Amino acid sequence: MSWMDETGRHEGVVVAVLSDGQDAPAVAALGGSTHWWDSDGTVSERAAGVRSACCCGWRGTTTHPVIWGDPEATEGHDAKTGPFADWEYHVTTVEGLIPRDVEQMLTALEERITGLSRTQPLAALRAVARLQSTAPALAIDTVRRARVSFVSWEGIGTALGCTRQSAHERFARHTTETEEGE
């Protein structure tokens, strides 16, 4: 099984890890299969664990246990830890994408407010007003934290969907340092 990120630049897979910590080689007896479950010890060395890998060349550093007979638990698709979570963290770090759980919360909130607007429009409007009043302060705090983490104004602008200059003009006065030259 593999996973593709929303940019199409990262395809994640779970690879078998041998007892020496190396990735298991392709299983020749199975046509060169690289599926982790084919390293079960029947025609190849048995995997001691699994880790995530990405087509971009990244390899996870954490080895997770193999739960033979339960591929879902081994890959950790719905878990907070495991190969899938490791790969998802890699993609988020590299691409700056919204983490899956946050994206799900935002989608659920949007759907809930839309539904509420049909039955309780004033309650929906109050929820929208709260979002509108919270968003600016949250943006300022997040930009401050990004600057403390040495994120460039260009990176901030890209993440916010605007130019470096627009991001700087909008938020520089809220940060502790002045970056006229950047």
Kinemage of the C-alpha trace (Angstrom):
@kinemage 1
@onewidth
@group {chain A} dominant
@subgroup {mainchain}
@vectorlist {calphas} color= white
{ca met a 1} P 0.000 0.000 0.000
{ca ser a 2} L 1.234 3.506 -0.710
{ca trp a 3} L 0.073 7.042 0.036
{ca met a 4} L 0.221 10.137 -2.141
{ca asp a 5} L 0.312 13.671 -0.772
{ca glu a 6} L -1.863 16.414 -2.226
{ca thr a 7} L 1.016 17.923 -4.213
{ca gly a 8} L 1.709 14.638 -6.004
{ca arg a 9} L 5.401 15.014 -5.144
{ca his a 10} L 5.508 12.553 -2.260
{ca glu a 11} L 4.472 8.934 -2.393
{ca gly a 12} L 4.901 7.142 0.895
{ca val a 13} L 5.351 3.437 1.478
{ca val a 14} L 6.087 1.137 4.365
{ca val a 15} L 9.342 -0.772 4.008
{ca ala a 16} L 10.461 -3.870 5.848
{ca val a 17} L 13.403 -3.435 8.190
{ca leu a 18} L 15.742 -6.319 8.958
{ca ser a 19} L 17.237 -7.052 12.372
{ca asp a 20} L 20.428 -5.176 11.395
{ca gly a 21} L 18.384 -1.988 10.793
{ca gln a 22} L 18.730 -2.057 7.002
{ca asp a 23} L 15.822 -1.989 4.558
{ca ala a 24} L 14.917 -5.481 3.385
{ca pro a 25} L 15.944 -6.203 -0.199
{ca ala a 26} L 13.374 -6.970 -2.873
{ca val a 27} L 12.089 -10.533 -2.625
{ca ala a 28} L 13.403 -12.225 -5.771
{ca ala a 29} L 11.209 -15.317 -5.327
{ca leu a 30} L 8.160 -13.045 -5.510
{ca gly a 31} L 9.157 -11.222 -8.696
{ca gly a 32} L 11.197 -8.566 -6.925
{ca ser a 33} L 8.403 -7.535 -4.548
{ca thr a 34} L 9.269 -4.757 -2.124
{ca his a 35} L 6.048 -5.019 -0.092
{ca trp a 36} L 6.877 -5.241 3.606
{ca trp a 37} L 4.501 -8.180 4.109
{ca asp a 38} L 6.518 -10.278 1.660
{ca ser a 39} L 9.458 -10.189 4.081
{ca asp a 40} L 7.657 -12.667 6.324
{ca gly a 41} L 10.440 -15.232 6.463
{ca thr a 42} L 8.901 -17.759 4.079
{ca val a 43} L 11.100 -17.027 1.034
{ca ser a 44} L 13.171 -14.170 2.419
{ca glu a 45} L 14.632 -12.916 5.668
{ca arg a 46} L 11.874 -12.077 8.152
{ca ala a 47} L 11.339 -8.382 8.836
{ca ala a 48} L 12.097 -7.263 12.377
{ca gly a 49} L 10.057 -4.092 11.922
{ca val a 50} L 8.854 -1.497 9.440
{ca arg a 51} L 9.481 2.171 8.732
{ca ser a 52} L 8.139 4.677 6.289
{ca ala a 53} L 9.862 5.847 3.151
{ca cys a 54} L 9.099 8.408 0.480
{ca cys a 55} L 9.751 8.505 -3.263
{ca cys a 56} L 11.721 11.727 -2.699
{ca gly a 57} L 14.438 9.651 -0.995
{ca trp a 58} L 13.461 10.326 2.622
{ca arg a 59} L 13.554 7.383 5.007
{ca gly a 60} L 11.965 7.376 8.439
{ca thr a 61} L 14.324 6.871 11.345
{ca thr a 62} L 11.875 5.141 13.666
{ca thr a 63} L 11.379 1.406 13.344
{ca his a 64} L 7.875 0.258 14.262
{ca pro a 65} L 6.802 -3.304 15.118
{ca val a 66} L 5.313 -5.619 12.533
{ca ile a 67} L 1.963 -6.994 13.613
{ca trp a 68} L 1.738 -10.019 11.336
{ca gly a 69} L -1.810 -10.609 10.143
{ca asp a 70} L -2.858 -7.005 10.766
{ca pro a 71} L -1.580 -4.727 7.995
{ca glu a 72} L -3.698 -1.773 9.176
{ca ala a 73} L -2.116 -1.861 12.638
{ca thr a 74} L 1.382 -2.330 11.183
{ca glu a 75} L 1.070 0.644 8.823
{ca gly a 76} L -0.742 2.761 11.416
{ca his a 77} L -3.055 4.440 8.929
{ca asp a 78} L -5.425 5.736 11.596
{ca ala a 79} L -2.922 5.912 14.451
{ca lys a 80} L -1.154 8.945 15.906
{ca thr a 81} L 2.147 7.066 15.672
{ca gly a 82} L 3.512 4.604 13.157
{ca pro a 83} L 4.854 4.604 9.616
{ca phe a 84} L 1.970 6.585 8.129
{ca ala a 85} L 2.205 9.293 10.832
{ca asp a 86} L 5.980 9.494 10.300
{ca trp a 87} L 5.529 9.959 6.533
{ca glu a 88} L 2.743 12.491 7.042
{ca tyr a 89} L 5.013 14.480 9.384
{ca his a 90} L 7.770 14.361 6.749
{ca val a 91} L 5.429 15.737 4.062
{ca thr a 92} L 4.099 18.426 6.396
{ca thr a 93} L 7.640 19.460 7.281
{ca val a 94} L 8.863 19.510 3.688
{ca glu a 95} L 5.789 20.975 2.016
{ca gly a 96} L 4.330 22.998 4.881
{ca leu a 97} L 0.946 21.422 4.316
{ca ile a 98} L -1.890 21.581 6.784
{ca pro a 99} L -1.720 18.432 8.926
{ca arg a 100} L -4.480 15.937 8.201
{ca asp a 101} L -6.176 16.281 11.601
{ca val a 102} L -6.313 20.087 11.309
{ca glu a 103} L -7.643 19.843 7.742
{ca gln a 104} L -10.344 17.449 8.963
{ca met a 105} L -11.312 19.826 11.793
{ca leu a 106} L -11.513 22.796 9.416
{ca thr a 107} L -13.645 20.820 6.960
{ca ala a 108} L -15.931 19.615 9.767
{ca leu a 109} L -16.276 23.176 11.095
{ca glu a 110} L -17.145 24.518 7.652
{ca glu a 111} L -19.721 21.767 7.122
{ca arg a 112} L -21.212 22.293 10.586
{ca ile a 113} L -21.591 26.055 10.142
{ca thr a 114} L -23.082 25.554 6.668
{ca gly a 115} L -25.616 23.111 8.102
{ca leu a 116} L -26.319 25.402 11.039
{ca ser a 117} L -27.005 28.282 8.644
{ca arg a 118} L -29.965 26.342 7.249
{ca thr a 119} L -31.633 25.733 10.608
{ca gln a 120} L -30.198 28.378 12.946
{ca pro a 121} L -28.826 31.210 10.804
{ca leu a 122} L -28.189 33.550 13.743
{ca ala a 123} L -26.146 30.920 15.586
{ca ala a 124} L -24.207 30.307 12.369
{ca leu a 125} L -23.557 34.038 12.026
{ca arg a 126} L -22.291 34.203 15.635
{ca ala a 127} L -19.923 31.331 14.890
{ca val a 128} L -18.674 33.123 11.757
{ca ala a 129} L -18.205 36.340 13.749
{ca arg a 130} L -16.148 34.453 16.326
{ca leu a 131} L -13.957 33.006 13.585
{ca gln a 132} L -13.493 36.443 12.055
{ca ser a 133} L -12.494 37.972 15.393
{ca thr a 134} L -10.135 35.106 16.269
{ca ala a 135} L -8.363 34.788 12.916
{ca pro a 136} L -6.376 38.077 12.941
{ca ala a 137} L -4.870 37.508 16.399
{ca leu a 138} L -4.124 33.894 15.511
{ca ala a 139} L -2.411 35.011 12.291
{ca ile a 140} L -0.247 37.535 14.156
{ca asp a 141} L 0.770 34.977 16.780
{ca thr a 142} L 1.539 32.370 14.119
{ca val a 143} L 3.644 34.807 12.075
{ca arg a 144} L 5.558 35.749 15.240
{ca arg a 145} L 6.289 32.085 15.935
{ca ala a 146} L 7.311 31.537 12.315
{ca arg a 147} L 9.760 34.451 12.478
{ca val a 148} L 11.218 33.135 15.761
{ca ser a 149} L 11.700 29.828 13.900
{ca phe a 150} L 13.583 31.735 11.159
{ca val a 151} L 10.882 31.344 8.499
{ca ser a 152} L 11.512 33.948 5.799
{ca trp a 153} L 8.981 36.566 4.791
{ca glu a 154} L 8.828 34.818 1.431
{ca gly a 155} L 7.887 31.543 3.139
{ca ile a 156} L 5.278 33.311 5.252
{ca gly a 157} L 3.827 35.025 2.196
{ca thr a 158} L 3.660 31.770 0.265
{ca ala a 159} L 1.907 30.012 3.157
{ca leu a 160} L -0.604 32.872 3.431
{ca gly a 161} L -1.169 33.033 -0.322
{ca cys a 162} L 0.390 36.453 -0.827
{ca thr a 163} L 3.746 37.981 -1.716
{ca arg a 164} L 6.714 38.411 0.597
{ca gln a 165} L 6.167 42.151 0.504
{ca ser a 166} L 2.466 41.898 1.392
{ca ala a 167} L 3.206 39.578 4.309
{ca his a 168} L 5.953 41.892 5.552
{ca glu a 169} L 3.765 44.997 5.256
{ca arg a 170} L 0.902 43.302 7.052
{ca phe a 171} L 2.790 41.626 9.901
{ca ala a 172} L 6.277 43.125 10.396
{ca arg a 173} L 5.017 45.724 12.856
{ca his a 174} L 3.766 42.862 15.048
{ca thr a 175} L 7.131 41.108 15.250
{ca thr a 176} L 9.973 42.078 17.569
{ca glu a 177} L 12.589 42.472 14.860
{ca thr a 178} L 12.587 44.693 11.818
{ca glu a 179} L 13.647 43.120 8.572
{ca glu a 180} L 13.767 45.930 6.068
{ca gly a 181} L 16.335 44.219 3.900
{ca glu a 182} L 14.793 40.755 3.657
